[in-house]
Amino acid sequence: HTVTVNTVAMADTKALPSETPVWDTFPQDLISVPCISKEYAYLNDEKVLREMGQEIRAKLLKDVESSGKFDMKSGAILLMGGTSAQANYYDTDTTSCPFRQESFFQYLFRLAEPDAYGVIFLGTKKSVLFVPVLDEATYRWNGPPRSLKYYKEKYGMDEAILVSSLGSELAKRGVTTVYTLMGTNTDSGLSTALVPSLPKLMKGVSSEEAKRVVQDDKILYPVLAECRVRKTPLEIEFMRVCCRVSSQAHVFVMRHIKPGMSEMQLESMFKAFCGMYGGARHVAYTCICASGPHGSILHYGHAGRPNDRIIGENDMLVLDMGGEFQGYATDITCS
């Protein structure tokens, strides 16, 4: 049977995160919902996302100031977003995958588009998005460019300016130190891959103006990394709903498993549910849908073992899957 699920067109942003999930009312059908669920509406509500971004940037500014290491008068934090080149195959005009934004950039500025920069001017505490100029040849495929007003309002910025003006804006606003992101993740051992080239960005300004601006790539990373560890109140509420949708997706998969199905069908059901009820375009990591003896392989589901076994009668299953919502990962395992 199908459980009737109450749905709304807009999010009840005050009540939803604190609601106690009632497992019996979790959706059991992917297509019976007439519009969008409360969870979907909340996780994609521009007001919720805008206020959360503003709260995060305010928190970072407090952390930066309290560290005593930054020039709070004429310094600026400069982050580089992911590039369009990262998503392209060399031999085709299509992208190799949906674009994934650089995680620190998405955390601070939320913009999911490539080739952008974000700046927080420490003296004025203003946050500014610098967006690229699109070639007219791309309009046919990607649509016309958004207005600067769109970026300013949607992402809660103080200003939105074209990337081509970044260098002149740094000089005009009297910035003398630009803090960029360079560091190594202590868990993975991997280093940040996107470090802005200040000389390249300062092209177009006089040599004298360019000389006044220096780049510091040492002190920002530990402060920003620690800022991401300690979540704001709005982030915590947001993550509760993220986990709820992923939990509902796991329950949905459990309810529909049958012997004779492929492990890949379980992965497909989970992804479909997270998209339908949470608006997730991505999962946080490769889905692990291990049946029978495959449950002993810790990271089963990779390209060499792509969730392709047929599930047998009375098989034990290990399901390790998590949706990703607006850059926030969930990670849930059940047997």
C-alpha positions, 0 to 999 in steps of 0.5 A: 500500500502507499502511505499518504504524505503531506506535501507543501509548495514552500518550506516551513523553515521554523518547524521542519528541522525540529520535527520528530521523524515518524518512520511509518509516514516515510514515503513508499512511492517515488511518484505519488507526491503531487508537488514537492515534500517539506524536506525538498522545499526546505533544503532548496529554500533560497532564504534558508541557504542565503541566511546560512551563508551569511551566518557562516561568513560572519562566523569566519570573520570572528574567527579571523579577527580573534586569531590576531594574525590577519590585517583587519584593515586592508586585508582580503580573503580570496577564494577561487572556485572550481574551473570549467576545465575540470569538468571537460573531456579533451575529446568531446563537447560535453562535460564529463560529469555534473560540475562539483564546486570546490568545497571551501568555496561552496562553504563560504559562497555557495555558488555552484557555477565554475570559474568564479572567485569570492572575496571577503574584504576584512576592513569593510566586512563585505562579501563580493562574488566575482563571476565570469564573463561568458562567451556569446557562443555559449549562450545557445547551449547554456542560456544567456548569462545571469545579471549581477543583481541575480548573484548578489540577491540569490547568494546574499552578497554585498556585491557581485562584480565581473571577474575581469574587474577583480584586480582593479577592485583590490587596488581601488579598495586599498587591499595590501594583503590577499589571503588565499587558501593553501594547505594539506588535509590531515586525514587524507594527506591531500593538498588544496588544488586551487590557489589563485594566481595574484599576478594573473588577477592583477593584470590590467592595473598599474605595476605600482598598484600591483606591487602594493598587494602581497599574497599570503597563502599560509595562515588562512587554511587552518582558520577556515578548516577549523571554522568548517569543523564547528557548525553554526546553528543554522547549519546544524538544523540544515544537516538534520534534514539532510540526514532525515532524507538520506535515512528515508532513502535507506528505509525506502530501499529496504522496503523494496529489496527482493531476491533476484534484483541487482545491487545496482538497482538498490543504488538507483533507488537510493539516488532517485529518492534523494533527488525526488525528496531532497533535490540532491543531484549528487551522492556524497560518495560512491554507493556501497550496495554489497550483498552476500560475500561482497559485504566483506569488501570495505569500499565495494561499489567502485569501478572494478566492482560496480554493485553488479551482483544479483541478490540471492535468497536470504543474502545479507546486505551491507548498504553504505550510502549518503545523499549530498545536499547543497554541499553537505554530505551524509554518511549512513550504513545499515545491514 
